[in-house]
Amino acid sequence: MATIRQLVERADVGDDIRERTIEVGEPHEPCDLLIADPDRSNGGGLEFDQVWGAGLEVNPVGIFVDVQPPRTLLNVTVIGLRDASAAAAAARRARTARCPSKDFRLNIGMATARWDARTMTIGSTSARLTTATVSRVNPENAEGMPFLPGDARLIFAHGSLLISVEALAFWPPKLSTATDVTATAQEKATSLATMIVKTVSAPG
């Protein structure tokens, strides 16, 4: 985790970096996003024999309405499994998990967003990409909404590790479209995931 923390620091997203331990038995939902309510995951949780787990949060906030754009939040989790085959199997299950297809209300209110999920390549590794893009701002909030959020999360195996990298970008609505904000989040998540794959030795 020390190397991953160094890469997070080099990502130049923010200096407020907090570490946490991920306890055995914590739910791991491929469809979960920071901007969505947990019940949107539709019960597609991953169950596996976790050996250890740790996480890093960058720019964590108590409530999203306090966010001053432009700002990006990062959430990185690393789960150590018994071996590379177990991690690969967990990553395959993550790639095939089905997210709800309907637009959903953001957990901050003010707008609804649409899901998207697909497989992409990080280095030579297949990763699941899940995104949320604002599709409609509530008319009563259109004038006072201080930001547009865009969310992107990658899940992939790296040796015996199952890694999740999520970026949540907040951008002034007058400077970017909703699609642009999600693209910014995806670029941040992809850049960090690529650095992890290239830099961190894959444990067996």
Secondary structure as UniProt FT lines:
FT   HELIX           2..10
FT   TURN            11..12
FT   STRAND          17..21
FT   TURN            24..25
FT   TURN            30..31
FT   TURN            34..35
FT   HELIX           38..41
FT   TURN            42..43
FT   STRAND          50..58
FT   HELIX           64..66
FT   STRAND          71..81
FT   HELIX           84..96
FT   STRAND          104..105
FT   TURN            107..108
FT   STRAND          111..122
FT   TURN            123..124
FT   STRAND          125..137
FT   HELIX           139..141
FT   TURN            142..144
FT   STRAND          148..158
FT   TURN            159..160
FT   STRAND          161..171
FT   TURN            173..175
FT   HELIX           178..199
//
